[in-house]
Amino acid sequence: MASLLCDIKEMILEEQFSPGDRLPTEMELAERFGVSRHKLREGLQGLTALGIIESSPRRGMKICSYDAGIWAENLAFHGRVTGYELVEAYEARVAMELSVIPVVVHKATDDDWMRFERLLLEMDLAMAEQRMDLYVQADQDFHELLVEATHNPLLQMLQPMVRWIFLEIQRTLDATEESKQGWLESEEQGWKDHREIVSAMRRGDVVGAQAVMKSHLEIGIRHASSVVQADDSSQ
């Protein structure tokens, strides 16, 4: 099965299929790879689960566009199965987000800057109304946009890591009221950090934007550490 999956993926690359392109029929693929249609379908189901292809009745199979949501779910599940530390996830995020800021400064479009400003406004309104659910969503969208605004398809594949970390943060906050209160207090500064980061990037100040981002994310690291210590002491 693994060999068949590799063969199909190799065919997709060799024939330069792109998102939206239709694959040959099941019969054609079965003949090409010398397998039964039943075995071929098992292999295709694996590609479907990975979000590489999709199939619909009468319309056949086509290559999917990249779906960060699928990879975010896989990362979250894999992390819980194999074990991880929330602090380690934050450390990875610091390295990732600091590295994309120079690219954003040089490649962000007018539309990207408008989207950043809209998200800042959403955060303002959410904080004013003390709607932390709305704030968390706007915060997540902000950091995902940071990766998207690189306009680099390889860097954009980092979006699932951002989404996964936010899912884990929310899961942690839902665990105890104490952790939620600590997080709410930390976001008073985080709220200001987002504006400073955008302001620095728009004026081309890479070092300044990175400094604020590093400080902003380190607040999360400290909070994650305190939550872990609290959990350990209660056991």
C-alpha positions as CSV (number, residue, x, y, z in Angstrom):
1,M,0.0,0.0,0.0
2,A,2.8,2.4,0.9
3,S,4.5,1.7,-2.4
4,L,1.3,2.3,-4.4
5,L,0.8,5.7,-2.6
6,C,4.4,6.7,-3.5
7,D,3.8,5.6,-7.1
8,I,0.6,7.7,-7.4
9,K,2.3,10.7,-5.8
10,E,5.3,10.3,-8.1
11,M,2.9,10.2,-11.1
12,I,1.3,13.5,-10.0
13,L,4.7,15.2,-9.8
14,E,6.1,13.8,-13.0
15,E,3.0,14.8,-15.0
16,Q,2.9,18.2,-13.2
17,F,-0.7,18.0,-12.1
18,S,-1.9,21.2,-10.4
19,P,-4.8,21.9,-8.0
20,G,-8.0,21.5,-9.9
21,D,-6.5,19.1,-12.5
22,R,-8.4,15.8,-13.0
23,L,-6.6,12.5,-12.6
24,P,-7.0,9.6,-15.0
25,T,-9.9,7.3,-14.3
26,E,-9.7,4.4,-11.8
27,M,-9.5,1.9,-14.7
28,E,-6.7,3.8,-16.3
29,L,-4.8,4.1,-13.1
30,A,-5.3,0.4,-12.2
31,E,-3.9,-0.6,-15.6
32,R,-1.0,1.8,-15.3
33,F,0.1,0.5,-11.8
34,G,-0.9,-3.1,-12.4
35,V,-3.3,-3.4,-9.5
36,S,-6.9,-4.3,-9.0
37,R,-9.4,-1.4,-8.8
38,H,-10.1,-2.4,-5.2
39,K,-6.5,-2.0,-4.2
40,L,-6.3,1.2,-6.1
41,R,-9.2,2.6,-4.2
42,E,-7.5,1.8,-0.9
43,G,-4.5,3.8,-2.1
44,L,-6.7,6.7,-3.3
45,Q,-8.5,6.8,0.0
46,G,-5.1,7.4,1.7
47,L,-4.5,10.4,-0.6
48,T,-8.0,11.6,0.1
49,A,-7.3,11.5,3.8
50,L,-4.1,13.5,3.3
51,G,-6.1,16.1,1.5
52,I,-4.1,15.6,-1.8
53,I,-7.1,14.5,-3.9
54,E,-10.9,14.5,-3.8
55,S,-13.4,12.4,-5.6
56,S,-17.0,13.0,-6.6
57,P,-19.6,10.8,-8.4
58,R,-19.5,11.3,-12.2
59,R,-16.8,13.9,-12.0
60,G,-13.9,11.7,-11.1
61,M,-10.8,12.7,-9.1
62,K,-9.0,15.9,-9.0
63,I,-6.0,17.4,-7.2
64,C,-6.9,19.5,-4.1
65,S,-5.6,22.9,-3.1
66,Y,-3.5,22.9,0.0
67,D,-5.8,22.8,3.1
68,A,-4.0,24.0,6.2
69,G,-6.9,22.8,8.4
70,I,-6.3,19.1,7.6
71,W,-2.6,19.4,8.5
72,A,-3.5,21.4,11.7
73,E,-5.7,18.5,12.8
74,N,-3.1,15.9,12.0
75,L,-0.4,17.9,13.9
76,A,-2.7,18.2,17.0
77,F,-3.6,14.5,17.0
78,H,0.0,13.4,16.4
79,G,1.2,15.7,19.2
80,R,-1.2,14.3,21.7
81,V,-0.4,10.7,20.7
82,T,3.4,11.1,20.9
83,G,3.5,13.6,23.7
84,Y,4.8,17.2,23.7
85,E,5.2,20.2,26.0
86,L,3.2,23.3,25.3
87,V,6.3,25.4,26.2
88,E,8.1,23.6,23.3
89,A,5.3,24.5,20.9
90,Y,5.7,28.1,21.9
91,E,9.5,28.0,21.4
92,A,9.0,26.6,17.9
93,R,6.5,29.3,17.2
94,V,8.9,32.0,18.3
95,A,11.5,30.7,15.8
96,M,8.9,30.4,13.0
97,E,7.3,33.8,13.4
98,L,10.5,35.8,13.9
99,S,11.8,34.3,10.7
100,V,8.8,35.3,8.5
101,I,8.7,39.0,9.5
102,P,11.5,40.1,7.1
103,V,9.7,38.4,4.2
104,V,6.4,40.0,5.2
105,V,8.0,43.5,5.3
106,H,9.3,43.0,1.7
107,K,6.4,41.2,0.2
108,A,3.1,42.2,1.9
109,T,0.6,43.8,-0.4
110,D,-1.8,46.7,0.2
111,D,-4.5,44.1,0.6
112,D,-2.5,42.3,3.3
113,W,-2.0,45.6,5.3
114,M,-5.8,46.3,5.0
115,R,-6.5,42.8,6.4
116,F,-4.0,43.4,9.3
117,E,-5.8,46.6,10.1
118,R,-9.2,44.9,10.0
119,L,-8.0,42.3,12.5
120,L,-6.6,44.9,14.8
121,L,-10.0,46.6,14.8
122,E,-11.7,43.3,15.6
123,M,-9.3,42.9,18.5
124,D,-10.1,46.4,19.7
125,L,-13.8,45.7,19.7
126,A,-13.4,42.3,21.3
127,M,-11.4,43.7,24.2
128,A,-13.8,46.6,24.6
129,E,-16.7,44.1,24.9
130,Q,-14.6,41.6,26.9
131,R,-15.4,38.9,24.3
132,M,-12.3,36.8,24.6
133,D,-13.7,34.2,22.2
134,L,-13.8,36.8,19.5
135,Y,-10.4,38.1,20.5
136,V,-8.8,34.6,20.4
137,Q,-10.2,34.1,16.8
138,A,-8.9,37.5,15.7
139,D,-5.5,36.8,17.3
140,Q,-5.3,33.4,15.5
141,D,-6.3,35.0,12.2
142,F,-3.6,37.7,12.8
143,H,-0.8,35.2,13.2
144,E,-2.0,33.0,10.3
145,L,-2.1,36.1,8.1
146,L,1.5,36.9,9.1
147,V,2.5,33.6,7.4
148,E,0.2,34.1,4.5
149,A,1.5,37.6,3.8
150,T,4.9,36.1,2.9
151,H,3.4,35.0,-0.4
152,N,5.8,32.1,-0.2
153,P,4.1,28.8,-0.7
154,L,6.7,26.9,1.3
155,L,6.5,29.3,4.2
156,Q,2.7,29.3,4.0
157,M,2.8,25.6,4.9
158,L,3.7,26.7,8.4
159,Q,0.2,27.9,9.0
160,P,-0.9,24.6,10.5
161,M,1.7,25.0,13.2
162,V,0.2,28.4,14.1
163,R,-3.3,27.0,14.1
164,W,-2.3,23.9,16.1
165,I,-0.7,26.1,18.8
166,F,-3.8,28.2,19.1
167,L,-5.9,25.0,19.5
168,E,-3.7,23.8,22.3
169,I,-3.8,27.2,24.0
170,Q,-7.5,27.2,23.9
171,R,-7.7,23.6,25.2
172,T,-5.4,24.7,28.1
173,L,-7.5,27.7,28.9
174,D,-10.7,25.6,29.0
175,A,-9.0,23.4,31.6
176,T,-9.0,25.7,34.6
177,E,-10.4,29.1,35.5
178,E,-7.1,30.1,37.0
179,S,-5.2,29.6,33.7
180,K,-7.9,31.6,31.9
181,Q,-7.7,34.5,34.3
182,G,-3.9,34.6,33.9
183,W,-4.2,34.6,30.1
184,L,-6.8,37.4,30.1
185,E,-4.4,39.5,32.1
186,S,-1.5,38.8,29.8
187,E,-3.5,39.9,26.7
188,E,-3.8,43.4,28.0
189,Q,-0.2,43.8,26.8
190,G,-0.7,41.5,23.9
191,W,-3.4,43.7,22.6
192,K,-0.9,46.6,22.3
193,D,1.8,44.4,20.9
194,H,-0.2,43.5,17.8
195,R,-0.5,47.2,16.8
196,E,3.2,47.8,17.4
197,I,4.2,44.8,15.3
198,V,2.1,46.0,12.3
199,S,3.3,49.6,12.7
200,A,7.0,48.5,12.7
201,M,6.5,46.2,9.7
202,R,4.8,48.9,7.7
203,R,7.6,51.3,8.2
204,G,10.2,48.6,7.3
205,D,11.6,48.2,10.8
206,V,12.3,44.4,10.8
207,V,14.4,44.5,13.9
208,G,11.8,46.5,15.8
209,A,9.0,44.2,14.7
210,Q,11.0,41.1,15.7
211,A,11.8,42.5,19.1
212,V,8.1,43.2,19.9
213,M,7.1,39.8,18.5
214,K,9.7,38.0,20.6
215,S,8.5,39.8,23.7
216,H,4.9,39.1,22.8
217,L,5.4,35.4,22.4
218,E,7.6,35.1,25.5
219,I,4.6,36.2,27.5
220,G,2.8,33.0,26.3
221,I,5.9,30.9,27.1
222,R,5.9,32.2,30.7
223,H,2.2,31.6,31.0
224,A,2.4,28.1,29.6
225,S,5.2,27.3,32.0
226,S,3.1,28.5,35.0
227,V,0.2,26.4,33.8
228,V,2.4,23.3,33.5
229,Q,3.9,23.9,37.0
230,A,0.5,24.4,38.5
231,D,-0.7,21.1,37.0
232,D,2.4,19.3,38.2
233,S,2.0,20.6,41.8
234,S,-1.6,19.5,41.9
235,Q,-0.8,15.9,41.1
